[in-house]
Amino acid sequence: MTSVLHCQALASPSWAQTITGSGITSAAVTAFALIDQAIGTLIATGHMDAGQGWAVLQQVSQHTNIKLRHVAELVITWA
């Protein structure tokens, strides 16, 4: 299952440059994994789809001024 995050990230030109230029860093892979796991947690506990889970993480991150990666960690810890 491809997450919304991966679909949006792969569509951006900067992401394509990162893949072809310097490669994906281990920090980026870890962040993507955390975010995917948090979206999965929201799907399981919140009865929503992947797009809604992504939107929830994004909104919480923007409204609390906390990095998306950290919001994902908090969701995983909470669950």
Phi and psi in degrees as a GROMACS rama.xvg file:
@    title "Ramachandran Plot"
@    xaxis  label "Phi"
@    yaxis  label "Psi"
@TYPE xy
-91.2141  129.831  THR-2
-79.4853  162.616  SER-3
-61.1822  -38.3595  VAL-4
-57.6086  -47.5639  LEU-5
-64.406  -39.0742  HIS-6
-62.7998  -44.8977  CYS-7
-69.3039  -40.3398  GLN-8
-65.879  -42.8139  ALA-9
-69.6876  -20.7767  LEU-10
-80.6385  -17.0354  ALA-11
-84.3001  140.738  SER-12
-61.3284  -37.2022  PRO-13
-64.3972  -34.2763  SER-14
-65.6157  -42.2016  TRP-15
-62.1887  -39.6037  ALA-16
-65.4924  -38.3634  GLN-17
-63.2507  -43.9103  THR-18
-64.6209  -46.0034  ILE-19
-82.418  -26.8202  THR-20
-81.2959  -80.7752  GLY-21
-105.112  -2.53912  SER-22
86.1242  173.002  GLY-23
-89.1541  128.902  ILE-24
-76.7972  157.7  THR-25
-65.6629  -30.3047  SER-26
-65.0215  -39.3121  ALA-27
-67.3338  -41.5575  ALA-28
-63.3618  -42.6231  VAL-29
-63.123  -43.7747  THR-30
-62.6039  -43.4258  ALA-31
-62.3303  -40.6013  PHE-32
-64.2055  -43.007  ALA-33
-62.6217  -44.0031  LEU-34
-65.842  -42.3766  ILE-35
-61.8104  -41.6053  ASP-36
-65.2775  -40.0175  GLN-37
-64.8473  -40.6922  ALA-38
-62.2677  -43.0997  ILE-39
-60.2422  -39.3691  GLY-40
-63.8191  -44.1345  THR-41
-64.8079  -36.5316  LEU-42
-63.1184  -45.0816  ILE-43
-70.2809  -39.8182  ALA-44
-95.9774  -23.8918  THR-45
-106.141  0.301658  GLY-46
53.1453  55.9469  HIS-47
-135.798  169.495  MET-48
-94.347  178.645  ASP-49
-61.9129  -39.0368  ALA-50
-63.5357  -40.8673  GLY-51
-68.7853  -38.6381  GLN-52
-62.3734  -43.3488  GLY-53
-61.0887  -43.876  TRP-54
-62.828  -40.1447  ALA-55
-61.8979  -48.8098  VAL-56
-59.7167  -43.0069  LEU-57
-63.785  -45.5418  GLN-58
-65.1936  -44.1811  GLN-59
-61.8176  -43.3392  VAL-60
-60.2528  -45.5359  SER-61
-69.9833  -39.3698  GLN-62
-80.1653  -19.2214  HIS-63
-108.484  -4.92031  THR-64
57.835  39.5877  ASN-65
-113.942  135.715  ILE-66
-55.694  143.006  LYS-67
-56.0478  -40.9749  LEU-68
-58.6288  -41.6385  ARG-69
-71.1656  -37.8518  HIS-70
-59.7528  -42.6621  VAL-71
-61.2245  -42.1818  ALA-72
-60.9969  -41.3002  GLU-73
-64.6056  -40.6979  LEU-74
-62.9845  -43.7737  VAL-75
-64.7011  -42.3216  ILE-76
-64.3721  -40.4488  THR-77
-62.5861  -39.5749  TRP-78
